[in-house]
Amino acid sequence: TGDFAILDHPTPFNNEKGSEAPLMEHLRRSLNYTMTHRGPHGLPLIGRADWNDCLNLNCFSTTPGENFQTCSNYESGRAESVFIAGMFVKYGREFAALCERLGLADEAERALASADEIERAVLEYGWDGEWFKRAYDAFGRPVGSSENEEGRIYVEPQGFCVMAGIGGADHGKRALASAEKYLGNDYGIEVLSPCYKEYHDYLGEISSYPPGYKENGSVFCHNNPWITLAYCKLKDGNGAFRLYTRNAPAYIEDKSEIHRTEPYCYSQTIAGRAARNYGEAKNSWLTGTAAWSFAAVSQGILGIRPEFDGLTVDPCLPDHMEGFRVTRMFRGTRYEISVTRGENKGMTVDGKPVSGNTAPLTEAEVCRVEITI
């Protein structure tokens, strides 16, 4: 929005009245927590879990029916998340860019230094040779590694570590190729493979589900757009579009008898190859997939991204798509965007050539942007 005043808005911690602090302080503390809570490999500690709330590396529950999210936590100080590391590298650098805008040079430098440290830790301890490891458990053993018989590869770090640019295009291409090879199916990318066949208390709830269901090897639709965006990071429009269409509702109506959920919305999970009912979806609506898919399509494949200084248009289209037209409202201006393929590559804004791929801010009601790719 360009409205930096939101960073000064009093915001409570944990919705507790009287605990208000500026929103910027919330961001600052969030990053500082990760920077100061790292394990023996220099990677962020995972705590009870990370995004995957069923990967419980510090719980060790042996009581039937006990809730993994509320059971007593074993604070090992050793269980680490490569996935969180990838997120930190990406968003730590974005936080640094924000600090630079605010004139907070020292804070920006500290955030960048920490992101660089964690990136080095990922390359040394989080790269498995052909994909990114998922984590280290409470005993310092790798999770999501070729050393494991089950759960050798997980989807989450392949998405975020590639989006963060860790290891560059070489690591990125190998990680996505491995994700497709070992996790890909007709409906998207599965959470992990091979599935866990018995319960492991040092892994938690993820190993309690039957093979191919939920976090134990299904397609968890929420994280598939991360892989789509990772393809876009590598400028692989064919890979991005191919994955997007595998579980987008509009593209799988012919499989409704197998899918068995509403044909107009995303589901949380689609049973994986190891499941008895492969392809059957569960928990429609209960997912953040729609929001992430919108980001993957609009900001990744179409490449229309809001920036501090304007609206960037950097498409990552599949070969069969000749172009598109989009109207985008941005900071009070209606941007009418046209993208076509041609020889004279570049961008014009209201008929005038501009360098780069960012349409500058304007106070006009309408701004016409034409891009040739």
Order of alpha helices (4+ residues) and beta strands (2+ residues): beta-beta-alpha-beta-alpha-alpha-beta-beta-beta-alpha-alpha-beta-beta-beta-beta-alpha-alpha-alpha-beta-beta-alpha-beta-beta-beta-beta-beta-beta-beta-beta
